[in-house]
Amino acid sequence: MMHNTSFYDPISTTKQQRDFLLAVCRLLVGILFIFSGLIKANDPTGFGYKLQEYFHCL
């Protein structure tokens, strides 16, 4: 049976919504990692102290 793509197709809309949500999540995670890296690069001494505290607790 042939599907007519000119009509509303809830399956493709759901896939489009999922793909959009996935793209937004990827963008947000990417921004988070970039922001975190910039913060660490801005204060390497403070980041070193935090690493020492972390490894001391292990």
N, C-alpha and C positions, 0 to 999 in steps of 0.2 A: 504494500500500500504506500503510495506516495504522499508525503506531507507537503502541505502548501505553506510556504514560509511567510506569506503575506498576512496570515492571521496571527493573532496573539498566541504565543507559545510560552506557557508558564515555566517549562523546563529550561528553555534558553534564558529566560529572564532571571531565573534563580541562579543559573550558572554565571550570568553577567554580574549579578549582585555579589556572588561569592568571589568572583575574580576582582571586582572593585574593592571589596572588603579586604581581600588578601593584599592588594596593591597598597592600600592605605596602611595596613599593619606593617608591611615591609618598609614603607616610608617612615613610619613612626619609630620603628626599631633602629633603622639606619640613622635617623636624627639623634636618637638617644645615645647610640654608640659614638657618634661624632662629638656630641656635646660632652660626654663623659671623657673622651680622649682629650678634648681641649681643656677641660678643667684640670686633668692630671698633668698636661703639658705646661699649664700656666704656673703650677706650684709643685715642681718635682720633689723639693725637699719635704713638703708636707705629705706628699704621696708616699715618700720613702718611710716617713715616721708611721704612717698608717699601715704600711706593709710590715714594718717591724712589730707593731702592736699585734697585728693579725697572726704572724708567725710565732710570736711569743706565746700566744694563747693556745696554739696547737701543741 
